[in-house]
């Protein structure tokens, strides 16, 4: 007998295809009269013939009757379920599991439609039905119920009487100041509920999301999200366009808030805007080029809402964006994010540019965790091969040469 309490010969590897087929069928929860086993090799055919008392080998495909299998196993003092559980583990009951999951889903939707916040505001019944129509995600009913319950707690706290910022609301209702950030699933659920209360379609743009939060007394903090720009000289007579032209003529950089960007449309006079990751590079461009500097935007690491909004709006108006950042793991991820969100193209951010720069770097940190660079499949491999990061400041002279060439009226 083996450790599972069945004779050793029944646990032989040659019989595993049979036991796996039987285990799978028993786990279905349905009545099983036979199992079919396919792609049998010679050893398995021999083992099945010995087990079932067949005079000839069955061939590569065979159907085994369960009552015959039970008779043969009884001669060894055991039965089918005992053997398959000994060699493969407990037999599940998938039918019962499906029934239980269906019961949990029905209980979830009954709970949601009867939730006090929903029944107190019937406009949310349509939202609840919409949630139901989308079904339960792979994680199951329990995580979804927790998310919906939190969302309804947020809805119940609105409108705010004092116009607190969104992070404050998130911290109070979810325990996480970023719990209602635009990229969180909870935020989307809450905003769809708020839209249902106002009989509006769910918000699609960032501006629509901010407007909806504002309608319920929530400040989305459009003043603290800023983006640093230099040489941006847009058309138009609005206050932001006029201010940017004034600072461009003075050769100075300026921080623009998301609130200011929302106040007017910007149409850039230049066909190209260059984008850098690090403020020190923009500061160097200001010192060297001053009022001659072509339009330059700094995202300052991972771009905030203001940076993304500015770049997206420039791109929507036909401006070409060219991005450069650090040659390290984080820099590649930031670059991929900026390019994906704004349509920017790489600016001296290829494997060749890295290899040229790394030859001039003697002491540098490790590039850290690397992920692929979608715009150049060889770039992350080059960093991995050399094991050296090249931060943007180390190649700033090359970037400034491009900007200076463009300022002189030549393509870089």
C-alpha positions in Angstrom: 0.0 0.0 0.0 1.2 3.5 -0.7 0.8 6.6 1.5 -2.6 7.2 0.1 -3.9 3.8 1.3 -4.2 2.1 -2.1 -2.1 -0.7 -3.6 1.2 0.5 -5.1 0.4 -0.8 -8.6 -2.7 1.4 -8.8 -0.6 4.5 -8.2 1.7 3.7 -11.1 2.4 6.6 -13.5 1.1 4.5 -16.4 -2.5 4.6 -14.9 -2.4 8.4 -14.4 -4.3 9.2 -17.6 -7.2 7.0 -16.4 -7.3 8.5 -12.9 -7.1 12.1 -14.2 -10.1 11.4 -16.6 -12.1 9.8 -13.8 -11.2 12.6 -11.3 -12.3 15.2 -13.8 -15.6 13.5 -14.5 -16.4 12.9 -10.9 -15.7 16.5 -10.1 -18.3 17.6 -12.6 -21.0 16.7 -10.1 -22.9 14.8 -12.8 -23.7 11.0 -13.0 -20.7 9.3 -14.5 -21.1 5.9 -16.3 -17.9 5.9 -18.4 -14.8 7.9 -19.2 -12.9 8.2 -22.4 -9.1 8.3 -22.3 -7.1 9.3 -25.4 -3.5 9.5 -26.7 -2.5 6.4 -24.7 1.1 5.2 -25.0 2.1 1.6 -24.9 2.8 1.5 -21.1 -0.7 2.9 -20.3 -2.4 0.5 -22.7 -0.6 -2.4 -21.0 -1.5 -1.2 -17.5 -5.1 -0.7 -18.5 -5.3 -4.2 -20.0 -3.8 -5.7 -16.8 -6.1 -3.7 -14.5 -9.3 -4.5 -16.5 -8.5 -8.1 -17.5 -8.4 -7.4 -21.2 -6.6 -10.0 -23.4 -5.4 -7.4 -25.9 -4.2 -3.8 -25.7 -7.0 -1.3 -26.2 -5.2 1.1 -28.6 -4.6 4.8 -28.2 -8.2 5.7 -27.4 -10.5 3.7 -25.0 -13.8 4.1 -23.2 -13.8 2.6 -19.7 -17.1 1.7 -18.0 -17.1 2.8 -14.4 -19.1 -0.2 -13.2 -16.4 -2.5 -14.7 -13.7 -0.4 -13.1 -15.4 -0.7 -9.7 -15.5 -4.5 -10.1 -11.8 -4.7 -10.8 -10.8 -2.4 -8.0 -13.0 -4.3 -5.5 -10.6 -7.2 -6.1 -7.9 -5.0 -4.7 -10.0 -4.0 -1.7 -10.7 -0.5 -2.9 -13.0 1.6 -5.1 -12.7 4.3 -7.7 -13.2 7.4 -5.6 -10.7 6.2 -3.0 -8.0 5.6 -5.7 -8.4 8.9 -7.5 -8.5 10.9 -4.3 -5.4 9.1 -3.0 -3.4 9.8 -6.2 -4.8 13.2 -7.3 -6.5 14.8 -4.2 -10.1 15.3 -3.1 -12.8 15.2 -5.8 -14.5 18.5 -6.1 -18.1 19.1 -6.8 -18.1 21.7 -9.5 -21.9 21.6 -9.9 -22.3 22.4 -6.2 -19.6 25.2 -6.6 -21.5 26.6 -9.6 -24.7 26.6 -7.6 -23.1 28.2 -4.6 -21.5 30.9 -6.8 -24.9 31.5 -8.5 -26.5 31.9 -5.1 -23.8 34.3 -4.0 -24.4 36.4 -7.1 -28.1 36.5 -6.6 -27.6 37.5 -2.9 -25.2 40.2 -4.0 -27.7 41.8 -6.4 -30.6 41.4 -4.0 -28.5 43.2 -1.3 -27.5 45.9 -3.8 -31.1 46.7 -4.9 -32.2 46.8 -1.3 -29.3 48.8 0.0 -30.6 51.8 2.1 -28.7 54.3 -0.1 -30.2 52.8 -3.3 -33.8 52.6 -1.9 -33.5 56.2 -0.6 -32.6 57.4 -4.1 -34.5 55.4 -6.7 -32.4 56.9 -9.5 -29.7 54.5 -8.3 -31.8 51.5 -9.2 -30.8 51.9 -12.8 -27.2 52.1 -11.8 -27.6 48.9 -9.7 -29.1 47.1 -12.7 -26.2 48.3 -14.8 -23.8 46.9 -12.3 -25.7 43.6 -12.4 -25.6 43.5 -16.2 -21.8 43.7 -16.2 -21.6 40.6 -14.0 -19.2 39.5 -11.3 -15.5 39.8 -12.2 -13.2 36.9 -11.8 -12.3 37.9 -8.2 -15.8 36.8 -7.1 -18.8 38.3 -5.4 -17.2 39.2 -2.1 -14.6 41.8 -3.4 -17.2 43.3 -5.7 -19.7 43.7 -2.8 -17.0 45.4 -0.7 -16.3 47.8 -3.6 -20.0 48.6 -4.1 -20.6 49.0 -0.4 -17.7 51.5 -0.2 -19.0 53.3 -3.3 -22.4 53.7 -1.7 -20.8 55.0 1.5 -19.1 57.7 -0.7 -22.4 58.5 -2.4 -24.1 58.8 1.0 -21.6 61.4 2.1 -22.3 63.7 -0.8 -22.9 66.5 -1.5 -20.1 68.0 0.6 -21.1 71.2 2.3 -17.6 72.6 2.5 -16.0 71.9 -0.9 -13.3 69.6 0.5 -10.6 68.3 -1.9 -11.1 64.9 -3.5 -8.2 63.3 -1.5 -9.8 64.3 1.8 -13.1 62.7 0.7 -11.2 59.6 -0.3 -9.3 59.4 3.0 -12.5 59.8 5.0 -14.5 57.2 3.1 -12.0 54.7 2.0 -9.0 55.1 4.3 -6.8 55.9 1.3 -6.2 59.4 0.1 -5.8 58.0 -3.4 -8.7 55.7 -3.2 -10.8 57.8 -5.5 -8.1 58.7 -8.0 -9.3 58.5 -11.6 -7.5 55.3 -12.4 -9.0 53.4 -9.5 -12.0 51.1 -10.2 -13.8 52.5 -7.2 -13.7 56.0 -8.7 -15.4 54.8 -11.8 -18.2 53.0 -9.9 -18.8 56.1 -7.8 -18.9 58.5 -10.7 -21.3 56.3 -12.6 -23.6 56.3 -9.5 -23.4 60.1 -9.3 -24.1 60.4 -13.0 -27.2 58.2 -12.5 -28.4 60.5 -9.8 -28.2 63.4 -12.2 -29.7 61.4 -15.1 -26.5 62.0 -17.1 -24.3 59.6 -19.0 -21.1 58.5 -17.2 -18.3 61.0 -17.5 -15.7 60.2 -20.2 -13.2 63.0 -20.1 -11.1 64.4 -17.2 -13.0 67.6 -17.4 -16.4 65.8 -17.2 -15.2 63.9 -14.1 -14.1 67.1 -12.4 -17.4 68.8 -13.3 -19.4 65.9 -11.8 -17.4 65.8 -8.6 -17.8 69.6 -8.4 -21.6 69.2 -8.8 -21.5 67.3 -5.5 -19.3 69.8 -3.7 -15.9 68.0 -4.2 -12.8 70.0 -5.2 -10.6 68.0 -7.5 -7.6 70.1 -6.6 -7.1 71.6 -10.0 -4.7 74.2 -8.5 -2.0 72.0 -7.0 -1.4 70.0 -10.2 1.1 72.0 -12.2 3.4 71.6 -15.2 6.6 73.5 -15.8 7.0 75.1 -19.3 9.6 77.3 -21.1 9.3 79.0 -24.5 5.6 78.0 -24.9 4.2 80.9 -27.0 0.6 80.1 -27.8 -1.8 82.1 -29.9 -4.9 83.7 -28.4 -5.9 86.6 -26.3 -6.8 84.8 -23.1 -5.0 85.4 -19.8 -3.0 82.1 -19.9 -1.9 82.6 -23.5 -0.9 86.2 -22.8 1.0 85.2 -19.6 2.9 82.5 -21.4 3.9 84.8 -24.2 5.1 87.4 -21.7 7.3 84.9 -19.8 8.6 83.5 -23.1 9.7 87.0 -24.2 11.4 87.4 -20.8 13.1 84.0 -21.2 11.6 82.6 -18.0 10.0 79.3 -17.1 6.5 79.2 -15.6 4.3 76.7 -13.8 0.9 76.3 -15.2 -1.9 74.8 -13.1 -4.6 72.4 -14.2 -7.2 75.1 -13.3 -5.5 77.5 -15.7 -5.4 74.9 -18.5 -9.1 74.3 -18.0 -9.8 78.0 -18.5 -8.9 78.3 -22.2 -7.7 76.4 -25.2 -4.1 76.7 -26.2 -2.9 76.6 -29.8 0.9 76.4 -30.0 2.6 78.4 -32.7 5.4 75.9 -33.0 4.8 72.6 -34.9 7.0 70.7 -32.3 7.1 70.8 -28.5 10.0 69.0 -26.8 9.4 67.3 -23.4 11.9 66.4 -20.7 11.6 64.4 -17.5 13.8 66.5 -15.2 13.5 70.1 -14.1 17.3 70.6 -14.1 17.4 70.1 -17.9 14.7 72.7 -18.4 16.6 75.1 -16.0 19.8 74.6 -18.1 17.9 75.3 -21.3 16.6 78.5 -19.7 20.1 79.7 -18.7 21.6 78.8 -22.1 18.9 79.8 -24.5 16.6 82.1 -22.6 13.9 83.7 -24.8 15.4 81.8 -27.8 14.4 78.4 -26.4 11.9 76.5 -28.5 8.8 75.2 -26.6 9.9 72.9 -23.8 7.7 71.1 -21.2 9.0 69.3 -18.1 6.9 66.5 -16.6 9.0 66.3 -13.5 9.1 62.5 -13.1 5.7 60.7 -13.4 3.5 63.3 -15.0 0.6 64.8 -13.1 -2.8 65.7 -14.4 -1.7 69.1 -15.5 1.2 67.8 -17.6 -0.9 65.1 -19.2 -3.7 67.6 -19.9 -1.3 70.1 -21.5 0.4 67.6 -23.7 -2.8 65.9 -24.8 -4.3 69.3 -25.7 -1.3 70.4 -27.7 -1.3 67.0 -29.5 -5.0 67.4 -30.3 -4.3 70.7 -32.0 -1.7 69.1 -34.2 1.5 69.8 -32.3 4.1 67.1 -32.5 5.5 66.0 -29.2 9.1 64.7 -28.7 10.0 63.1 -25.4 13.3 62.4 -23.6 13.8 61.0 -20.1 16.2 59.0 -18.0 17.9 55.9 -19.3 17.0 53.6 -16.4 14.1 51.3 -15.5 11.9 54.0 -14.0 12.7 56.4 -16.9 11.6 53.8 -19.4 8.3 53.3 -17.6 7.7 57.0 -17.4 8.5 57.4 -21.1 6.2 54.6 -22.1 3.4 56.2 -20.0 3.9 59.7 -21.5 4.0 58.3 -25.1 0.9 56.1 -24.5 -1.1 58.9 -22.9 -0.1 61.8 -25.2 1.1 60.3 -28.5 4.6 61.7 -28.0 7.4 60.2 -30.0 10.9 59.5 -28.6 13.6 62.2 -28.7 17.0 60.7 -28.6 15.6 57.8 -26.5 16.7 54.8 -28.6 19.2 52.0 -27.9 21.8 53.8 -30.1 21.4 57.0 -28.1 22.0 55.1 -24.9 25.0 53.2 -26.2 26.5 56.5 -27.4 26.0 58.1 -24.0 27.0 55.2 -21.8 30.5 55.2 -23.4 31.1 58.6 -21.7 29.8 57.6 -18.3 32.4 56.2 -15.9 30.5 55.9 -12.6 26.8 55.5 -12.6 24.1 53.7 -10.6 22.4 50.5 -11.7 19.4 51.0 -14.0 17.2 49.1 -11.5 14.2 47.0 -12.5 13.9 47.1 -16.3 10.7 46.7 -18.4 10.5 46.7 -22.2 10.6 50.0 -24.1 7.7 49.7 -26.7 9.3 52.2 -29.0 12.7 50.4 -29.2 12.8 46.7 -28.2 16.6 46.8 -28.0 16.7 49.6 -25.4 16.0 47.6 -22.3 18.3 44.9 -23.5 21.1 47.4 -23.9 20.6 48.7 -20.4 20.6 45.2 -19.0 23.7 44.3 -20.9 25.7 47.3 -19.6 24.0 47.5 -16.2 24.5 51.3 -16.1 21.9 54.1 -15.8 22.4 57.3 -17.8 20.3 60.0 -16.3 19.0 62.8 -18.5 21.3 65.4 -17.0 24.3 63.4 -18.4 23.1 64.0 -21.9 21.7 67.5 -21.5 24.3 69.0 -23.8 23.1 66.9 -26.7 19.5 67.9 -26.0 20.4 71.5 -25.8 22.3 71.3 -29.1 19.0 70.1 -30.7 17.1 72.9 -29.1 19.7 75.5 -30.1 19.7 74.2 -33.7 15.9 74.5 -33.8 16.1 78.0 -32.3 18.4 78.9 -35.2 15.8 77.8 -37.7 17.2 74.4 -38.6 15.8 71.0 -38.0 17.7 69.2 -35.2 
